[in-house]
Amino acid sequence: MTTDNLQISLVFPTDDQAWVRRTGVVVPPFWAGHSVSPALGDVLRLGGRQFIIQARVWEHDGSTPVLRLFLGSGHAQTDTSFG
């Protein structure tokens, strides 16, 4: 399946969703133009935080497939900064 007709939605943990809103981090369309959809364990970096895809849920909104990606916490396990 190509991602051309696929809508990908990122689902952040509550604390990280608040952080995204508070800091104004822009979430880019990571998979725009790619022919491979994201997989479990893929890592995203946003605003100096790292998120791991922990679950994928396929849905259909009536017109297009939707892939919801549930992300792990963006808090590093150590004091490492990716910024």
Order of alpha helices (4+ residues) and beta strands (2+ residues): beta-alpha-beta-beta-beta
